[in-house]
Amino acid sequence: MTDFRADGVRVLITGGTSGLGAAMAGALRDAGARVVITGRDAARTEAAAGELGAVGVVMDVRNADDVDRGVEETYARLGGLDVLVNNAGLGMRTVNPRFLTDPQPFWAVSPGGFRDVVDTNLTGYFLVARAVVPRMLDAGSGRVVNVSMNHATMNRKGFVPYGPARAGAEALSRVMAADLRGTGVTVNILLPGGATATGMIPDGFPAEQRGHLLDPAIMGPPIRWLSSPDAAGVHDERIVATGFDDWLSARA
């Protein structure tokens, strides 16, 4: 159930220079989609886009003006947009490099560190969707996929601000889905289903446990499906990549 096609589908993936974003971009390009990836660093974005066969757009999802400019550039480059994948995010290591082995309480987190993660992982989803969805509504169709994480991650000890930011993004997704029901624009949540081998893994992570991390490629089949004609009309679903085949079989 992994060979879904998305030929000609125009996709914007925020934070697509590495990790889950790059894996989804590669999978979609292999499925025939036209893909724009965003990143904050121009050189890194250009290099990643070249490797993935995608278009690179420099954009800071924390800044409303920069988002508006980046979305405008995306539409100009692709001639429109069919799918938005909100993926850009910062991990716990930005506020505590050893967050798994030495978790720190919420009161030890700096206000700046808290705001930076929330501005990226929650406000960024809002700002990009705010810029894209009205255009989709004008076009009469479109799809939004918001990347999330396991619920256990959202309330785990020592996971401020990452947990609350991800919980907020999931709540935002549900509200977006309610607001958009019946409009022709769909919203769904996609998450890997476990810790993945990305740059968010903390310093000092035991080498013997790295083999248990998920490959970011786990996101490929579900994002291809969500961008394909097979997923037309699918709305307000929470899809876990590790259980995608079983979920899709049950749905069928």
Secondary structure, 3 states (H helix, E strand, C coil): CCCCCCCCCEEEECCCCCHHHHHHHHHHHHCCCEEEEEECCHHHHHHHHHHHCCEEEECCCCCHHHHHHHHHHHHHHHCCCCEEEECCCCCHHHCCCCCCCCCCCHHHCCHHHHHHHHHHHHHHHHHHHHHHHHHHHHHCCEEEEEECCCHHHHCCCCCCCHHHHHHHHHHHHHHHHHHHCCCCEEEEEEECCCCECCCCCCCCCCHHHHHHCECHHHHHHHHHHHCCHHHCCCCCCEEEHHHHHHHHHHHC
